[in-house]
């Protein structure tokens, strides 16, 4: 009866569908992905109005998100580019509408699991697609704005994997029997794929996230503790090895020999060539010029050129979502965003702590992981990553769950 009722739940099916499809549309960056993102909230609202069964939760998170959206639209009055800001504001509106709809739709454990399946399928498929493009004879994608291959920098699959790696790991550590073997295989697969993204940001944050996950699961087995140390140590060792190798004479010679190949783009990244410091500087200078109203939501790519002082240090994104928000919306927008994230995680932690469900714990730490990655990267600029984050955050901040 439960599965039958889930199958007849059109809003849940539609929400699951966008979670499944959006990652393959260049992470939601493509025009088709944008249209799909804009249409889905309206379709969901129409379903809900027709059924008249779902109630939007009105609480502090609702008012904080409304305030943030209003600030973003007010920035249209001061924006450096009306077209860029309008598109970004509409995308933000669609994402937050889906956040609040997910709080209403994913109100039982069974519905949350159904929403997790398309994310899991997308994670496996994107990983296999990424492995395919590792093959030497395969023609590579021309753009890096996708979730399976990058011509420059690391593979942004790293920003999507937490949503499948952490739940799989949590269930693997708390499950017995044949399911444990299957979960172990998927956990190992996702972990290896995480390493193959060569994302230094992910390598640095993963040990902290794994420690938090293990601590909340309260694992006492010495074998599982050894697994913790192994999983935590390997990314750190790999990150340090890559940083060291990039600065050696051998690394520099290989960079000269293979300046446009795999080694130069993935492995050899001397710290002196790190562009983030310049992006942060450009964002900070932009904030200092307009500390109250900002430059308009989604305009960093223009403002960066205004303050750029070195060649080849240009990016569309600050590689720090919070700093980019500070520059684009000013101090008020930044504070509202910070308050929204803090209150959301506080609500989610209280709920997860009360339920003590390994799956919920895994999802919670995946959300923490994603928020940490956004300190040093731009994963949330992919609508598919931001949507998955907000949908699961909405599910964990809905206190009306019932069995």
Order of alpha helices (4+ residues) and beta strands (2+ residues): alpha-alpha-alpha-alpha-alpha-alpha-alpha-alpha-alpha-alpha-alpha-alpha-alpha-alpha-alpha-alpha
